[in-house]
Amino acid sequence: MIEFRMPALGADMEAGTLIEWLKKPGDTVARGDIIAIVDTEKGAIEIEVFDDGVLDRVLVGPGQKTPVGTVLAVIRQSGEPAGAPAPAEASPAASVAPPEPAAARPRASPAARKAAEQLHVDLASVAGSGPGGAITVGDVERATRAEHPIDVERATRAEPVPARGPAVPAGADRLSAMRGAMAAAMARSKREIPHLYLSTTVDLTQALTWLRAENERRPVTERLLPVVLFIKAVARACAEVPAVNGFWTDHGFAHGSGVHVGCAIALRGGGLVAPALHDVDRKSHDVVGRELGDLVKRARAGTLRSSEMSDATITVTNLGDLGVDAAYAIIYPPQVAIVGFGRSVERPWVVDGRIEPRSVVTISVSADHRAVDGRGAGSFLTAVERALGAAVQS
Amino acid sequence: MTRDEIRTAVFDALTSVAPEIDPVRLQPGTAFRQEFDLDSMDFLNFVIALHGRLGVNVPEADYNQLATLDGAIDYLASRLST
């Protein structure tokens, strides 16, 4: 028997509220399957399972707020008899109604999910009026007022189109909860982590010229943004200087099990999340570009997955669009480094003894001095610069 | 295609990227990228949405012509008429 616990979806999460089970006891589950939706300060997160087996029983029902680490369900591995004794602390909430089957899970914004939970509305019975037929807060409220009839077609549609969260005002509660969680994580970071900051200004002209030529011959849907080159360069540099790629633990530095780059994404209407793109060092620019577009979309629609919330081994923040020259960011614990990109801007630059206009960008790294020293962080930064140069040759 | 139809397509593309935008608030000459805080990915998605609605493939070199509502309508009208 394997215990399936409430995961910590980032350093700032202490508890989560189970919104719904997407599998019911007796269902087969495979590693990577999404089996539950949990509401957090960061929005509704799709929770993945790490093991193959059969969902034996669920111990926590929808609506229950449970601390990180609480056993939510028990998964039976192949060969184990059903209903074997629970391996650990039996939760007092052991008897819950069997969850609804997963097939009809409608798309809805986090705010709508929360409203549905509070108003005891079954989302499957609500017809969505939002983008792509997604359910909005207004739909949920109307459903409670009018005892909205069940929209069968909507409820059984196999692949509903994701909503864009901010179509619905996130709500003051959500925003202040998110702000509070972020405040706690950042205060803890500044209190506990001795930050060191290094920066360098890099000539981007060649990389941007390559990008422009590349985008000119691509259809609009396949164009690459400069940030894709940045994220990819950071990942390559992590592979080269692994000392910045991982976590600070009670036992010292632990290397990341891959290069998973957290991408700081501002949510429209306020708030911030930094979900991970996985194994960026091993993916092409095209794949990273596609995945980043998808990640931003899902971050704003409130359909991020648990692995994306917890796996980042380093984070990138790109504030260039705001017009700032450089960004010196606060490390997201337990990571040990965050890389900041400012805007790409034309400056007079000395090339081969002559002054030329060149496009430059200032890149910074904030690093945890317990895990990495100035020399290591400096090597990393020059590796990022080299990787940006190398981008155009691959 | 009339200018009104193009305007509607631009509104649709914008609100598909930033649903909180109220087209009524959109002044013809205001640079909406700053006004509505659209980052480079939002803007790319806007260009993709325009392509989906109007079939116009806007090259990066012409992005600056999409800065304002009037500018965007002028530009798209001329692209559609050729």
Interface residues (C-beta under 8 A of the other chain):
Chain A: P131 R164 P166 A167 P169 R212 N215 E216 P219 V220 T221 R223 L225 P226 V227 A266 R268 G269 L292 G293 V296 D321
Chain B: S16 A18 P19 E20 D37 D39 S40 M41 L44 N45 V47 I48 H51 N57 V58 P59 E60 A61
